[in-house]
Amino acid sequence: MATDAKREDSYVGDRKGSYVNDPNAKVKNVQNVELADALAKQKPSLWTKNMFMLYGCLLVATCNSCINGYDGSLMGSINSYPQYRSYFGFPLDAGTPSTGIVYAIYTIGNLVGSFAAGPATDKWGRRVGMFIGAAIIIIGTIVQATCHNLGGFMAGRFILGFGVAITASAGPAYVSEMAHPAYRGTMTAVYNTFWFMGGIPGTFVPYGTRVIPTTNSWRIPVWLQCVFSGVVLCWSFFLPETPRWLMANDRHEQALNVMAKYHGEGDRNSPIVQLEYREMMEDISVTGSDKRWWDYRELFNSPEVRYRSMLVIAIAFFGQWSGNGPVSYYYPQMLAGAGIESIDTQLLLQGLQNVISLIGAIFGSIYTDSWGRRKGLLGSTFIIIIIFIIITALNATNITVVDGVQTAKNAGQAKAEIAIIFIFGFVFAAGFTPLQALYPVEVLRYESRAKGMGMYNFFVNIASFYNTFVTGIAFTGAGWKYYFLFIFWDCFEFAFIYFFFVETKKRTLEELTEIFRGKNRVKRSVMKTEVVMQGRDGVTEVLNKETAA
């Protein structure tokens, strides 16, 4: 905040130098002096009744991520079913424009829904936004599961995509704004990790229903899309509204009550609650653009917010174009080359990939506040570059064309590539998956957070659309050489993250405003302040305000 320097100076007083002979005094480097002071005085615990009530609120919101994960895995599974393909008149062994448009119509619905996501979430609140999105998803599911022709199925896919766009904006915003400031990084990072909690049943439920000879083989998994959205629909109005939305709508008493219950163990005067309240009063406007559904100017009308929007768009593309799709393009050939031809075994391996990725995402979520957003992204991107170099070499020496069909000629290399694809899944999930929801909501101001998440979702789907329809064409024309593009792209990502991505860990959402104002944003974001901490007295002295991280 603009008054941060003045507040830090308040810790320097008559007690300066008293820490030298105090055995309880510790010198620490902290990102946010006031937050460190409040946390030292209050010492929040993860195991209190109120904290478990907060976990319940966040769990409902994270079900929005499960919705997306379930659908993503579901369609990849049932698309290979002869029961599904014959019912809609698709060839049993080849893709057609019609099969492609089934995927595309969901993306189109998502793109259109992105423009409704911000206004719905801003006007009525984050929990109502989740409710509206879940209701639309259930309507889309019913249309899909009861359809009798391809047109009906595609209509359901469009409606479903529209609803998912709203929940994908409201859900992360709710989690980040409700999360306890001491644990916001991990709590919000877990949101996108739950993609795999939907993706795993989205793989194994179709695996179980594949043996049903009728259309129920694919209708039952489609019906089950109502499970996660039903949880959100039923529980949304039992959730508290986020204190930031309440503050923005001039409902200060309600905001204080929510913060006291979930962040202050019932104490409105607790150091953490008072810090949050003071920063929200300074940073959140009751007349901001979030009150005008048509006003997107606060995403672009100043250097500060343009920088924020640049980071949101960048993480949207980086999360889709790091190679997480193309890395497994030759997976079928590798499976065949390794002697794995059973559809059942292939489905099991697909499910196992989701499990490995889930483990990686949980690992990344737990440690994101320790190593930071920048180091996590930079480290995973560097490893991804190495993996792509290895995969390019393996494909260059192992893929051959026999009678017009690409095959793997060496079983050992094929098995090695399968293993590396699993490693890639872990690395990508650890570095990128937790931050795909966390980083955008952190870098966006409150007034533009909901619309900004709608914008994020829009560009995610643009990037995903490219992956769906261009990747196959590119590999057909360039073969394994197409991997060179991703090696160069990931090198570009690494450089862009290093020079432009700010560090957001262990700062309040409102304090990040000061980081984005002015120049040298990246440098200032990684700087720490050296302070003296004296037990429950908190910060008693500021020693050095510009210590490198």
Stockholm file with secondary structure:
# STOCKHOLM 1.0

chainA/1-549         MATDAKREDSYVGDRKGSYVNDPNAKVKNVQNVELADALAKQKPSLWTKNMFMLYGCLLVATCNSCINGYDGSLMGSINSYPQYRSYFGFPLDAGTPSTGIVYAIYTIGNLVGSFAAGPATDKWGRRVGMFIGAAIIIIGTIVQATCHNLGGFMAGRFILGFGVAITASAGPAYVSEMAHPAYRGTMTAVYNTFWFMGGIPGTFVPYGTRVIPTTNSWRIPVWLQCVFSGVVLCWSFFLPETPRWLMANDRHEQALNVMAKYHGEGDRNSPIVQLEYREMMEDISVTGSDKRWWDYRELFNSPEVRYRSMLVIAIAFFGQWSGNGPVSYYYPQMLAGAGIESIDTQLLLQGLQNVISLIGAIFGSIYTDSWGRRKGLLGSTFIIIIIFIIITALNATNITVVDGVQTAKNAGQAKAEIAIIFIFGFVFAAGFTPLQALYPVEVLRYESRAKGMGMYNFFVNIASFYNTFVTGIAFTGAGWKYYFLFIFWDCFEFAFIYFFFVETKKRTLEELTEIFRGKNRVKRSVMKTEVVMQGRDGVTEVLNKETAA
#=GR chainA/1-549 SS CTTHHHHHHTTCSTTTTGGGGCTTEEEEEESCHHHHHHHHHHCCCTTSHHHHHHHHHHHHHHHHHHHHHHHHHHHHHHTTCHHHHHHTTCCSSSCCHHHHHHHHHHHHHHHHHHHHHHHHHHHHCHHHHHHHHHHHHHHHHHHHHHCSSHHHHHHHHHHHHHHHHHHHHHHHHHHHHHSCTTSHHHHHHHHHHTHHHHHHHHHHHHHHHTTCCSTHHHHHHHHTTHHHHHHHHHHGGGSCCCHHHHHHTTCHHHHHHHHHHHHSTTCTTSHHHHHHHHHHHHHCCTTSGGGCTTCCGGGTSSHHHHHHHHHHHHHHHHHHHSSTTGGGTTHHHHHHHTTCCCHHHHHHHHHHHHHHHHHHHHHHHHHHHHHHHHHHHHHHHHHHHHHHHHHHHHHHHHEEEETTEEEESCHHHHHHHHHHHHHHHHHHHHHTTTHHHHHHHHHSCHHHHHHHHHHHHHHHHHHHHHHHHHHHHHHHHHGGGGHHHHHHHHHHHHHHHHHHCCCCTTSCTTTHHHHHSSSCHHHHHHCEEEEEEEGGGCEEEEEEEEECC
#=GC SS_cons         CTTHHHHHHTTCSTTTTGGGGCTTEEEEEESCHHHHHHHHHHCCCTTSHHHHHHHHHHHHHHHHHHHHHHHHHHHHHHTTCHHHHHHTTCCSSSCCHHHHHHHHHHHHHHHHHHHHHHHHHHHHCHHHHHHHHHHHHHHHHHHHHHCSSHHHHHHHHHHHHHHHHHHHHHHHHHHHHHSCTTSHHHHHHHHHHTHHHHHHHHHHHHHHHTTCCSTHHHHHHHHTTHHHHHHHHHHGGGSCCCHHHHHHTTCHHHHHHHHHHHHSTTCTTSHHHHHHHHHHHHHCCTTSGGGCTTCCGGGTSSHHHHHHHHHHHHHHHHHHHSSTTGGGTTHHHHHHHTTCCCHHHHHHHHHHHHHHHHHHHHHHHHHHHHHHHHHHHHHHHHHHHHHHHHHHHHHHHHEEEETTEEEESCHHHHHHHHHHHHHHHHHHHHHTTTHHHHHHHHHSCHHHHHHHHHHHHHHHHHHHHHHHHHHHHHHHHHGGGGHHHHHHHHHHHHHHHHHHCCCCTTSCTTTHHHHHSSSCHHHHHHCEEEEEEEGGGCEEEEEEEEECC
//
